[in-house]
Amino acid sequence: MPLLERTRVEVYLPDLPNSEYQNLLQSFQEELTYAFGGSSVLRGLEGSYLSASGHWIPDTVSLLYSDAPVALSTDFAIVAAYVRELRNAAMEALSEETVLVSVEQVYHAV
C-alpha cells in the first residue's frame, strides 16, 4: 500500500466564548476547508503556557487542523509562508501574546 506525504497544519486558539475568538475559529475553519478540502476542530483541550512575564497560565484551547496536499520535504517555503500568514491574521484579530501554528509531515495510505 503506497503512502502519500502530506503536511498537517495545526492552529491552536484560546477556546473562549468571545465573538472575536469564535469568528476567527470559523474563518480559519472555512479557510482550511477551501484550501485543502476539509478541516477538523477539537474544542475544550486543556493546556498551559508561560506568559511573557514568566507566569504559568492555565488555558483551554481549540485545535483546528487540516492536511495539505503538499510535501513538507519539497514545499517547505510555500508552507512556511502560508502558516506565517495564518499566524499574522490570528495575531491581528486577537489580543493574545501568541497563537501557535504548527506543521508536521504526515503520511496517508492510498
Biotite code that builds the C-alpha atoms (Angstrom):
import biotite.structure as struc

atoms = struc.array([
    struc.Atom([0.000, 0.000, 0.000], chain_id="A", res_id=1, res_name="MET", atom_name="CA", element="C"),
    struc.Atom([1.623, 3.283, -1.113], chain_id="A", res_id=2, res_name="PRO", atom_name="CA", element="C"),
    struc.Atom([1.894, 6.260, 1.232], chain_id="A", res_id=3, res_name="LEU", atom_name="CA", element="C"),
    struc.Atom([1.368, 9.866, 0.189], chain_id="A", res_id=4, res_name="LEU", atom_name="CA", element="C"),
    struc.Atom([3.262, 12.609, 2.014], chain_id="A", res_id=5, res_name="GLU", atom_name="CA", element="C"),
    struc.Atom([1.091, 15.454, 3.284], chain_id="A", res_id=6, res_name="ARG", atom_name="CA", element="C"),
    struc.Atom([1.600, 18.440, 5.556], chain_id="A", res_id=7, res_name="THR", atom_name="CA", element="C"),
    struc.Atom([-0.637, 18.779, 8.602], chain_id="A", res_id=8, res_name="ARG", atom_name="CA", element="C"),
    struc.Atom([-1.367, 22.391, 9.544], chain_id="A", res_id=9, res_name="VAL", atom_name="CA", element="C"),
    struc.Atom([-2.499, 22.909, 13.151], chain_id="A", res_id=10, res_name="GLU", atom_name="CA", element="C"),
    struc.Atom([-3.762, 26.124, 14.715], chain_id="A", res_id=11, res_name="VAL", atom_name="CA", element="C"),
    struc.Atom([-4.145, 26.351, 18.497], chain_id="A", res_id=12, res_name="TYR", atom_name="CA", element="C"),
    struc.Atom([-6.553, 29.113, 19.543], chain_id="A", res_id=13, res_name="LEU", atom_name="CA", element="C"),
    struc.Atom([-7.857, 30.026, 23.000], chain_id="A", res_id=14, res_name="PRO", atom_name="CA", element="C"),
    struc.Atom([-11.280, 28.418, 23.477], chain_id="A", res_id=15, res_name="ASP", atom_name="CA", element="C"),
    struc.Atom([-13.196, 31.451, 24.717], chain_id="A", res_id=16, res_name="LEU", atom_name="CA", element="C"),
    struc.Atom([-16.866, 32.371, 24.193], chain_id="A", res_id=17, res_name="PRO", atom_name="CA", element="C"),
    struc.Atom([-15.981, 35.886, 22.935], chain_id="A", res_id=18, res_name="ASN", atom_name="CA", element="C"),
    struc.Atom([-17.146, 36.553, 19.384], chain_id="A", res_id=19, res_name="SER", atom_name="CA", element="C"),
    struc.Atom([-13.661, 37.534, 18.174], chain_id="A", res_id=20, res_name="GLU", atom_name="CA", element="C"),
    struc.Atom([-12.335, 34.061, 19.047], chain_id="A", res_id=21, res_name="TYR", atom_name="CA", element="C"),
    struc.Atom([-15.333, 32.194, 17.642], chain_id="A", res_id=22, res_name="GLN", atom_name="CA", element="C"),
    struc.Atom([-15.308, 34.281, 14.450], chain_id="A", res_id=23, res_name="ASN", atom_name="CA", element="C"),
    struc.Atom([-11.605, 33.656, 13.916], chain_id="A", res_id=24, res_name="LEU", atom_name="CA", element="C"),
    struc.Atom([-12.017, 29.929, 14.502], chain_id="A", res_id=25, res_name="LEU", atom_name="CA", element="C"),
    struc.Atom([-14.856, 29.810, 11.975], chain_id="A", res_id=26, res_name="GLN", atom_name="CA", element="C"),
    struc.Atom([-12.892, 31.883, 9.454], chain_id="A", res_id=27, res_name="SER", atom_name="CA", element="C"),
    struc.Atom([-9.848, 29.620, 9.795], chain_id="A", res_id=28, res_name="PHE", atom_name="CA", element="C"),
    struc.Atom([-12.037, 26.517, 9.534], chain_id="A", res_id=29, res_name="GLN", atom_name="CA", element="C"),
    struc.Atom([-13.506, 27.842, 6.285], chain_id="A", res_id=30, res_name="GLU", atom_name="CA", element="C"),
    struc.Atom([-10.053, 28.828, 5.004], chain_id="A", res_id=31, res_name="GLU", atom_name="CA", element="C"),
    struc.Atom([-8.535, 25.400, 5.641], chain_id="A", res_id=32, res_name="LEU", atom_name="CA", element="C"),
    struc.Atom([-11.588, 23.634, 4.240], chain_id="A", res_id=33, res_name="THR", atom_name="CA", element="C"),
    struc.Atom([-11.495, 25.590, 0.988], chain_id="A", res_id=34, res_name="TYR", atom_name="CA", element="C"),
    struc.Atom([-7.690, 25.490, 0.724], chain_id="A", res_id=35, res_name="ALA", atom_name="CA", element="C"),
    struc.Atom([-7.207, 21.795, 1.485], chain_id="A", res_id=36, res_name="PHE", atom_name="CA", element="C"),
    struc.Atom([-10.599, 20.126, 1.076], chain_id="A", res_id=37, res_name="GLY", atom_name="CA", element="C"),
    struc.Atom([-11.523, 19.775, 4.750], chain_id="A", res_id=38, res_name="GLY", atom_name="CA", element="C"),
    struc.Atom([-10.636, 20.567, 8.340], chain_id="A", res_id=39, res_name="SER", atom_name="CA", element="C"),
    struc.Atom([-11.350, 19.329, 11.859], chain_id="A", res_id=40, res_name="SER", atom_name="CA", element="C"),
    struc.Atom([-11.774, 21.082, 15.209], chain_id="A", res_id=41, res_name="VAL", atom_name="CA", element="C"),
    struc.Atom([-11.152, 19.709, 18.683], chain_id="A", res_id=42, res_name="LEU", atom_name="CA", element="C"),
    struc.Atom([-12.598, 22.027, 21.344], chain_id="A", res_id=43, res_name="ARG", atom_name="CA", element="C"),
    struc.Atom([-12.004, 22.279, 25.065], chain_id="A", res_id=44, res_name="GLY", atom_name="CA", element="C"),
    struc.Atom([-8.437, 20.969, 25.207], chain_id="A", res_id=45, res_name="LEU", atom_name="CA", element="C"),
    struc.Atom([-6.713, 21.787, 28.477], chain_id="A", res_id=46, res_name="GLU", atom_name="CA", element="C"),
    struc.Atom([-3.235, 23.255, 28.403], chain_id="A", res_id=47, res_name="GLY", atom_name="CA", element="C"),
    struc.Atom([-0.990, 25.902, 29.879], chain_id="A", res_id=48, res_name="SER", atom_name="CA", element="C"),
    struc.Atom([1.677, 28.382, 28.839], chain_id="A", res_id=49, res_name="TYR", atom_name="CA", element="C"),
    struc.Atom([4.199, 30.789, 30.297], chain_id="A", res_id=50, res_name="LEU", atom_name="CA", element="C"),
    struc.Atom([3.231, 34.420, 29.866], chain_id="A", res_id=51, res_name="SER", atom_name="CA", element="C"),
    struc.Atom([5.749, 36.991, 28.655], chain_id="A", res_id=52, res_name="ALA", atom_name="CA", element="C"),
    struc.Atom([6.213, 37.956, 32.305], chain_id="A", res_id=53, res_name="SER", atom_name="CA", element="C"),
    struc.Atom([7.016, 34.342, 33.250], chain_id="A", res_id=54, res_name="GLY", atom_name="CA", element="C"),
    struc.Atom([3.715, 33.422, 34.907], chain_id="A", res_id=55, res_name="HIS", atom_name="CA", element="C"),
    struc.Atom([2.190, 29.960, 34.441], chain_id="A", res_id=56, res_name="TRP", atom_name="CA", element="C"),
    struc.Atom([-1.249, 30.388, 32.888], chain_id="A", res_id=57, res_name="ILE", atom_name="CA", element="C"),
    struc.Atom([-3.787, 27.526, 32.614], chain_id="A", res_id=58, res_name="PRO", atom_name="CA", element="C"),
    struc.Atom([-5.585, 27.670, 29.308], chain_id="A", res_id=59, res_name="ASP", atom_name="CA", element="C"),
    struc.Atom([-8.309, 25.950, 27.318], chain_id="A", res_id=60, res_name="THR", atom_name="CA", element="C"),
    struc.Atom([-7.728, 25.799, 23.582], chain_id="A", res_id=61, res_name="VAL", atom_name="CA", element="C"),
    struc.Atom([-9.350, 24.678, 20.361], chain_id="A", res_id=62, res_name="SER", atom_name="CA", element="C"),
    struc.Atom([-7.209, 22.782, 17.898], chain_id="A", res_id=63, res_name="LEU", atom_name="CA", element="C"),
    struc.Atom([-8.041, 23.298, 14.239], chain_id="A", res_id=64, res_name="LEU", atom_name="CA", element="C"),
    struc.Atom([-6.188, 21.125, 11.752], chain_id="A", res_id=65, res_name="TYR", atom_name="CA", element="C"),
    struc.Atom([-6.100, 20.079, 8.136], chain_id="A", res_id=66, res_name="SER", atom_name="CA", element="C"),
    struc.Atom([-3.835, 18.024, 5.899], chain_id="A", res_id=67, res_name="ASP", atom_name="CA", element="C"),
    struc.Atom([-2.499, 19.984, 2.956], chain_id="A", res_id=68, res_name="ALA", atom_name="CA", element="C"),
    struc.Atom([-1.777, 18.119, -0.293], chain_id="A", res_id=69, res_name="PRO", atom_name="CA", element="C"),
    struc.Atom([1.829, 19.333, -0.355], chain_id="A", res_id=70, res_name="VAL", atom_name="CA", element="C"),
    struc.Atom([5.027, 17.658, 0.792], chain_id="A", res_id=71, res_name="ALA", atom_name="CA", element="C"),
    struc.Atom([6.839, 19.486, 3.564], chain_id="A", res_id=72, res_name="LEU", atom_name="CA", element="C"),
    struc.Atom([10.108, 17.971, 2.363], chain_id="A", res_id=73, res_name="SER", atom_name="CA", element="C"),
    struc.Atom([9.858, 19.701, -1.030], chain_id="A", res_id=74, res_name="THR", atom_name="CA", element="C"),
    struc.Atom([7.475, 22.636, -0.461], chain_id="A", res_id=75, res_name="ASP", atom_name="CA", element="C"),
    struc.Atom([8.821, 23.985, 2.833], chain_id="A", res_id=76, res_name="PHE", atom_name="CA", element="C"),
    struc.Atom([8.989, 27.633, 1.717], chain_id="A", res_id=77, res_name="ALA", atom_name="CA", element="C"),
    struc.Atom([5.396, 27.592, 0.454], chain_id="A", res_id=78, res_name="ILE", atom_name="CA", element="C"),
    struc.Atom([4.104, 26.000, 3.657], chain_id="A", res_id=79, res_name="VAL", atom_name="CA", element="C"),
    struc.Atom([6.147, 28.394, 5.831], chain_id="A", res_id=80, res_name="ALA", atom_name="CA", element="C"),
    struc.Atom([4.724, 31.431, 4.025], chain_id="A", res_id=81, res_name="ALA", atom_name="CA", element="C"),
    struc.Atom([1.173, 30.103, 4.366], chain_id="A", res_id=82, res_name="TYR", atom_name="CA", element="C"),
    struc.Atom([1.385, 29.414, 8.103], chain_id="A", res_id=83, res_name="VAL", atom_name="CA", element="C"),
    struc.Atom([3.104, 32.772, 8.668], chain_id="A", res_id=84, res_name="ARG", atom_name="CA", element="C"),
    struc.Atom([0.053, 34.428, 7.071], chain_id="A", res_id=85, res_name="GLU", atom_name="CA", element="C"),
    struc.Atom([-2.309, 32.392, 9.275], chain_id="A", res_id=86, res_name="LEU", atom_name="CA", element="C"),
    struc.Atom([-0.390, 33.390, 12.398], chain_id="A", res_id=87, res_name="ARG", atom_name="CA", element="C"),
    struc.Atom([-0.266, 37.062, 11.375], chain_id="A", res_id=88, res_name="ASN", atom_name="CA", element="C"),
    struc.Atom([-4.043, 37.063, 10.773], chain_id="A", res_id=89, res_name="ALA", atom_name="CA", element="C"),
    struc.Atom([-4.620, 35.493, 14.200], chain_id="A", res_id=90, res_name="ALA", atom_name="CA", element="C"),
    struc.Atom([-2.373, 37.991, 15.964], chain_id="A", res_id=91, res_name="MET", atom_name="CA", element="C"),
    struc.Atom([-4.158, 40.899, 14.263], chain_id="A", res_id=92, res_name="GLU", atom_name="CA", element="C"),
    struc.Atom([-7.613, 39.566, 15.146], chain_id="A", res_id=93, res_name="ALA", atom_name="CA", element="C"),
    struc.Atom([-6.904, 38.675, 18.790], chain_id="A", res_id=94, res_name="LEU", atom_name="CA", element="C"),
    struc.Atom([-5.300, 40.390, 21.757], chain_id="A", res_id=95, res_name="SER", atom_name="CA", element="C"),
    struc.Atom([-3.152, 37.355, 22.612], chain_id="A", res_id=96, res_name="GLU", atom_name="CA", element="C"),
    struc.Atom([0.511, 37.142, 23.478], chain_id="A", res_id=97, res_name="GLU", atom_name="CA", element="C"),
    struc.Atom([0.885, 34.340, 20.969], chain_id="A", res_id=98, res_name="THR", atom_name="CA", element="C"),
    struc.Atom([-1.068, 31.969, 18.782], chain_id="A", res_id=99, res_name="VAL", atom_name="CA", element="C"),
    struc.Atom([0.574, 28.664, 17.908], chain_id="A", res_id=100, res_name="LEU", atom_name="CA", element="C"),
    struc.Atom([0.524, 27.489, 14.312], chain_id="A", res_id=101, res_name="VAL", atom_name="CA", element="C"),
    struc.Atom([2.286, 24.184, 13.813], chain_id="A", res_id=102, res_name="SER", atom_name="CA", element="C"),
    struc.Atom([3.091, 21.964, 10.845], chain_id="A", res_id=103, res_name="VAL", atom_name="CA", element="C"),
    struc.Atom([4.216, 18.380, 10.625], chain_id="A", res_id=104, res_name="GLU", atom_name="CA", element="C"),
    struc.Atom([4.842, 15.806, 7.973], chain_id="A", res_id=105, res_name="GLN", atom_name="CA", element="C"),
    struc.Atom([2.212, 13.055, 7.830], chain_id="A", res_id=106, res_name="VAL", atom_name="CA", element="C"),
    struc.Atom([1.578, 10.150, 5.511], chain_id="A", res_id=107, res_name="TYR", atom_name="CA", element="C"),
    struc.Atom([-1.771, 8.968, 4.155], chain_id="A", res_id=108, res_name="HIS", atom_name="CA", element="C"),
    struc.Atom([-2.345, 5.430, 2.923], chain_id="A", res_id=109, res_name="ALA", atom_name="CA", element="C"),
    struc.Atom([-3.850, 5.422, -0.577], chain_id="A", res_id=110, res_name="VAL", atom_name="CA", element="C"),
])
